[in-house]
Amino acid sequence: MTGHTVQVSGPARLSFTLINLDAASLRRNGIAAMAVRRPGLTVRVRPSDDGTSRVLGVEPETTADLAAALATLEKLWEGPPATVTVSRPLPQHCGFGSKTVSLLAVGRAYGALCGQEPALPQLSELLGRGRTSGASTGLAEFGGFLVDGGHRNPADFAASPATYLRPSRFAQPVPVPKPVVRLPFPPWPVLVLMTNGRHLGGAEELAWFQRVTPIPQEQAQRTAQLVFMGLAPAVAERDYDAFCDAVNEITFTGHFKREQIAFQGRAVEDVLTAGRASTAIDAIALSVTGPACFAFTRAPEAAREWAQSLVRRGLLRDFWFTNADNRGLTLDYVP
């Protein structure tokens, strides 16, 4: 299909929590996350008309990242210059996994243009992603709900955990973590909440991460229990009540999650508190450090009214309902 325009669409990632961020466990990181249809990503890649590669439709930071990835893949696959158009971008630094999903979508589309079909974990590693969490990569590949097992700690980890406990951009090259739990997510409505919280990225993210880690080992163990004996079996059994109980426990008592919420301050704390107090909301969470939150409800209309009240109070910028995406990236050839 060389010479055609390739379109790749994919889901956003919502993260429940990172797991092992202590200084004494055998493994570090690990994450529980799910894929949702909206916000989603759509990119188109076609051979360039003038022999110059370019990236269109995204903010400067993402433009630079995608252009660098495209240059790497052009050289690796000896492919043609290409025009990348992101017609539906994911919001940056909001908790949606935008960077990894965007890189993988472009790599998947450009690979098809070149007659290549790279495995997404290998593509992710090649482009410098998955060094902390394998969630965005795994969800791009499979969709649904997953828990990955993080990375095995080397012998010198306990002596210098700050060397290894880092955001993906600043972490040492390692293979992308494999999912140890991978399940289709039930058709429960997901309410995405865009708060007025802060974006966290770059050097500020590194400094924050190293300030709040390592966490106490007993707190990492408790988070692992909430994930593996709370979230995961509830999804497998489609036990909505048990799922909501686990989500709320992570949000309101999880050590690392509380650090993430503290970074956001009142802009997010007030939304989470309002969700906890509302009879329309059964569970509420912050995706990584946000500022996006997400909630679950049995009463969508009542939840919509609740969210609208938060917009009127100035606590939300926007909100919408969506569902889980149980497919991951999809590829089409278009005119």
C-alpha positions as CSV (number, residue, x, y, z in Angstrom):
1,M,0.0,0.0,0.0
2,T,3.0,2.3,-0.4
3,G,1.9,5.8,-1.6
4,H,-1.4,5.8,0.1
5,T,-2.5,7.9,3.1
6,V,-2.6,5.9,6.3
7,Q,-4.9,6.8,9.1
8,V,-4.4,5.5,12.6
9,S,-6.8,6.2,15.5
10,G,-6.4,5.3,19.1
11,P,-7.7,5.7,22.6
12,A,-6.7,7.9,25.5
13,R,-5.2,6.3,28.7
14,L,-6.7,6.9,32.1
15,S,-4.4,5.8,35.0
16,F,-5.7,4.6,38.3
17,T,-2.2,4.5,40.0
18,L,1.4,3.6,39.8
19,I,2.2,0.8,42.3
20,N,5.8,0.0,43.4
21,L,7.6,3.3,44.1
22,D,9.4,2.2,47.2
23,A,13.1,1.5,47.7
24,A,13.0,-2.1,48.9
25,S,10.8,-4.1,46.5
26,L,12.1,-6.5,43.8
27,R,10.4,-4.4,41.1
28,R,9.6,-0.8,40.5
29,N,6.8,1.1,38.9
30,G,3.9,-1.0,37.6
31,I,0.6,0.6,36.8
32,A,-3.2,0.0,36.6
33,A,-4.9,1.8,33.7
34,M,-7.7,1.7,31.1
35,A,-8.3,2.9,27.6
36,V,-11.2,5.2,26.7
37,R,-12.6,6.3,23.4
38,R,-12.8,10.1,24.1
39,P,-10.6,12.0,24.0
40,G,-9.1,10.0,21.2
41,L,-6.3,10.5,18.7
42,T,-6.4,10.4,14.9
43,V,-3.3,10.9,12.7
44,R,-2.8,10.7,9.0
45,V,0.5,10.0,7.3
46,R,1.2,10.3,3.6
47,P,4.2,10.7,1.4
48,S,5.3,14.3,1.3
49,D,4.6,16.2,-1.9
50,D,7.8,18.2,-1.9
51,G,10.3,15.7,-0.4
52,T,10.2,17.4,3.1
53,S,8.9,15.7,6.2
54,R,6.6,17.8,8.4
55,V,4.2,17.5,11.3
56,L,0.9,19.4,11.4
57,G,-1.9,19.9,13.8
58,V,-0.3,19.7,17.3
59,E,1.4,22.0,19.8
60,P,5.2,22.8,19.4
61,E,6.3,20.3,22.0
62,T,4.5,17.4,20.4
63,T,5.5,18.6,16.9
64,A,9.2,18.4,17.9
65,D,8.7,14.9,19.5
66,L,6.9,13.5,16.5
67,A,9.3,15.1,14.0
68,A,12.2,13.5,15.8
69,A,10.5,10.1,15.8
70,L,9.7,10.4,12.1
71,A,13.3,11.2,11.4
72,T,14.4,8.1,13.3
73,L,12.0,5.8,11.5
74,E,12.8,7.3,8.1
75,K,16.5,6.4,8.6
76,L,15.7,3.0,10.1
77,W,13.3,1.9,7.4
78,E,14.8,3.9,4.6
79,G,11.4,5.3,4.0
80,P,10.2,8.4,2.1
81,P,9.7,11.9,3.6
82,A,6.2,12.1,4.9
83,T,3.6,14.6,6.1
84,V,2.0,13.8,9.4
85,T,-1.3,15.5,10.1
86,V,-2.8,15.1,13.6
87,S,-6.5,15.8,12.9
88,R,-7.6,14.8,16.4
89,P,-4.8,15.4,19.0
90,L,-4.8,14.3,22.6
91,P,-4.5,17.1,25.2
92,Q,-0.9,17.4,26.4
93,H,0.1,16.8,30.1
94,C,-3.5,16.1,31.2
95,G,-3.2,12.5,32.2
96,F,-4.2,10.9,28.9
97,G,-0.8,9.4,27.8
98,S,-0.7,11.8,24.9
99,K,3.0,11.5,24.1
100,T,3.3,7.8,23.9
101,V,0.0,7.2,22.1
102,S,0.9,9.9,19.6
103,L,4.4,8.5,18.9
104,L,3.0,5.0,18.5
105,A,0.2,6.1,16.2
106,V,2.6,7.9,13.9
107,G,5.1,5.0,14.0
108,R,2.4,2.5,13.2
109,A,1.1,4.7,10.3
110,Y,4.5,5.4,8.9
111,G,5.4,1.7,9.2
112,A,2.4,0.8,7.0
113,L,3.5,3.5,4.5
114,C,6.9,1.8,4.4
115,G,5.6,-1.8,4.3
116,Q,6.6,-2.4,8.0
117,E,4.5,-3.7,10.8
118,P,6.5,-3.0,14.0
119,A,5.4,-4.6,17.3
120,L,4.2,-1.8,19.5
121,P,6.4,-2.6,22.5
122,Q,9.5,-2.6,20.3
123,L,8.4,0.6,18.6
124,S,7.8,2.2,22.0
125,E,11.3,1.2,23.2
126,L,12.9,2.4,20.0
127,L,11.2,5.8,20.5
128,G,12.2,6.1,24.2
129,R,8.9,5.4,25.8
130,G,7.7,2.8,28.4
131,R,10.6,3.4,30.7
132,T,8.3,4.0,33.7
133,S,4.9,2.6,32.6
134,G,3.8,0.2,30.0
135,A,0.2,1.4,30.2
136,S,0.1,3.6,27.1
137,T,1.9,1.1,25.0
138,G,-0.2,-1.9,26.2
139,L,-3.5,0.0,25.8
140,A,-2.5,1.2,22.3
141,E,-1.9,-2.5,21.5
142,F,-4.9,-4.1,23.2
143,G,-7.2,-1.5,24.7
144,G,-9.3,-2.4,27.7
145,F,-7.9,-2.6,31.3
146,L,-4.4,-3.6,32.2
147,V,-1.9,-3.9,35.0
148,D,1.8,-4.1,34.1
149,G,4.4,-5.5,36.3
150,G,6.9,-2.7,36.0
151,H,10.7,-3.3,35.9
152,R,12.9,-5.6,37.8
153,N,15.3,-3.7,40.1
154,P,19.0,-4.1,39.7
155,A,21.3,-5.0,42.5
156,D,22.2,-1.3,43.2
157,F,18.6,-0.1,43.3
158,A,18.3,0.2,47.1
159,A,21.5,2.2,47.4
160,S,20.3,4.8,44.8
161,P,16.6,4.6,44.1
162,A,16.5,8.1,42.7
163,T,18.6,6.9,39.8
164,Y,15.8,4.6,38.7
165,L,12.5,6.1,40.0
166,R,12.0,8.7,37.3
167,P,9.5,9.8,34.7
168,S,9.8,8.0,31.4
169,R,11.6,10.8,29.6
170,F,14.4,10.8,32.2
171,A,14.5,7.1,33.0
172,Q,17.2,4.7,31.8
173,P,16.5,2.7,28.7
174,V,14.7,-0.6,29.6
175,P,12.2,-2.9,27.8
176,V,8.6,-1.8,28.0
177,P,6.8,-3.6,30.9
178,K,4.5,-6.4,29.8
179,P,0.9,-6.5,31.0
180,V,0.4,-9.1,33.7
181,V,-3.4,-8.5,33.8
182,R,-5.2,-7.7,30.5
183,L,-9.0,-7.6,30.4
184,P,-11.8,-6.1,28.4
185,F,-13.4,-3.3,30.4
186,P,-17.1,-3.5,31.0
187,P,-19.5,-1.1,29.3
188,W,-19.8,1.2,32.3
189,P,-20.1,4.9,31.6
190,V,-17.0,6.9,32.2
191,L,-17.3,10.6,33.1
192,V,-14.1,12.5,32.1
193,L,-13.7,15.8,34.1
194,M,-11.4,18.5,32.9
195,T,-10.4,20.4,36.0
196,N,-8.6,23.7,36.3
197,G,-5.5,22.0,37.7
198,R,-1.9,22.3,36.7
199,H,0.0,20.6,34.0
200,L,3.2,18.7,35.0
201,G,6.0,17.9,32.6
202,G,9.6,18.3,31.8
203,A,12.2,19.2,34.5
204,E,9.4,20.1,36.9
205,E,8.0,16.6,36.7
206,L,11.4,15.1,37.3
207,A,12.0,17.3,40.4
208,W,8.5,16.5,41.8
209,F,8.9,12.8,41.2
210,Q,12.2,12.7,43.0
211,R,10.9,14.7,45.9
212,V,8.0,12.3,46.6
213,T,9.7,9.0,45.9
214,P,10.6,6.5,47.2
215,I,7.4,5.9,49.2
216,P,7.2,3.7,52.3
217,Q,7.3,0.0,51.4
218,E,4.2,-0.8,53.3
219,Q,2.3,1.8,51.2
220,A,3.5,0.2,48.0
221,Q,2.4,-3.2,49.3
222,R,-1.1,-1.7,50.1
223,T,-1.4,-0.2,46.7
224,A,-0.5,-3.5,45.1
225,Q,-3.1,-5.2,47.2
226,L,-5.8,-2.7,46.1
227,V,-4.8,-3.2,42.5
228,F,-4.4,-7.0,42.3
229,M,-7.1,-7.9,44.9
230,G,-9.4,-5.0,44.3
231,L,-9.4,-3.4,40.8
232,A,-8.4,-6.3,38.7
233,P,-10.8,-9.0,40.0
234,A,-13.6,-6.5,40.0
235,V,-13.1,-5.8,36.3
236,A,-12.7,-9.6,35.6
237,E,-16.0,-10.3,37.5
238,R,-17.7,-7.2,36.3
239,D,-18.4,-6.3,39.9
240,Y,-19.2,-2.7,39.7
241,D,-19.6,-2.1,43.5
242,A,-16.2,-3.7,44.3
243,F,-14.6,-1.8,41.4
244,C,-15.9,1.5,42.8
245,D,-14.7,0.6,46.3
246,A,-11.2,0.0,45.0
247,V,-11.1,3.2,42.9
248,N,-12.1,5.3,45.9
249,E,-9.7,3.6,48.2
250,I,-6.8,4.4,45.8
251,T,-8.0,8.0,45.3
252,F,-8.6,8.9,49.0
253,T,-6.1,6.7,50.8
254,G,-3.4,5.7,48.4
255,H,0.0,7.2,49.4
256,F,1.3,8.1,46.0
257,K,-2.1,9.2,44.7
258,R,-2.4,11.5,47.6
259,E,0.9,13.1,46.7
260,Q,-0.3,13.6,43.1
261,I,-3.5,15.2,44.4
262,A,-1.5,17.4,46.7
263,F,0.5,18.7,43.8
264,Q,-2.7,19.8,42.2
265,G,-4.1,21.5,45.3
266,R,-7.5,22.9,45.7
267,A,-8.3,22.9,41.9
268,V,-8.5,19.1,42.0
269,E,-9.1,18.5,45.7
270,D,-12.4,20.3,45.6
271,V,-13.6,18.3,42.6
272,L,-12.7,15.0,44.2
273,T,-14.3,16.0,47.5
274,A,-17.5,17.0,45.6
275,G,-17.5,13.7,43.9
276,R,-17.1,11.8,47.1
277,A,-20.0,13.7,48.6
278,S,-22.4,13.4,45.7
279,T,-24.9,10.5,45.5
280,A,-24.7,10.7,41.7
281,I,-21.0,9.7,41.7
282,D,-20.0,6.1,42.7
283,A,-16.2,6.5,42.3
284,I,-13.8,9.2,41.3
285,A,-10.1,9.3,40.4
286,L,-7.3,11.5,39.2
287,S,-5.4,10.2,36.1
288,V,-1.7,10.2,37.1
289,T,-0.9,13.8,38.2
290,G,-3.9,15.1,36.2
291,P,-5.3,17.6,35.8
292,A,-7.9,15.3,34.3
293,C,-10.2,13.4,36.7
294,F,-12.7,10.6,35.8
295,A,-15.7,9.2,37.6
296,F,-18.1,6.3,37.4
297,T,-21.9,6.4,38.0
298,R,-25.1,4.4,37.8
299,A,-27.1,7.6,37.2
300,P,-25.6,9.4,34.1
301,E,-28.2,12.1,34.1
302,A,-27.8,13.0,37.7
303,A,-24.0,12.9,37.2
304,R,-24.3,15.2,34.3
305,E,-26.3,17.7,36.4
306,W,-23.6,17.4,39.1
307,A,-20.8,18.1,36.6
308,Q,-22.7,21.1,35.2
309,S,-23.0,22.5,38.7
310,L,-19.2,22.2,39.0
311,V,-18.8,24.1,35.7
312,R,-21.0,26.9,37.1
313,R,-18.9,27.0,40.3
314,G,-15.7,27.3,38.2
315,L,-14.3,23.9,39.3
316,L,-14.5,22.3,35.8
317,R,-13.6,23.6,32.4
318,D,-15.4,20.8,30.5
319,F,-16.7,17.3,31.0
320,W,-18.0,14.4,28.8
321,F,-19.2,10.8,29.0
322,T,-17.3,8.1,27.2
323,N,-16.8,4.3,27.3
324,A,-13.8,2.0,27.4
325,D,-12.0,1.3,24.2
326,N,-11.3,-2.4,24.0
327,R,-9.5,-2.4,20.7
328,G,-6.4,-0.1,20.9
329,L,-4.9,1.4,17.8
330,T,-6.8,0.9,14.5
331,L,-5.4,1.4,11.0
332,D,-7.1,2.3,7.7
333,Y,-6.0,3.4,4.3
334,V,-7.9,6.5,3.2
335,P,-8.0,8.6,0.0
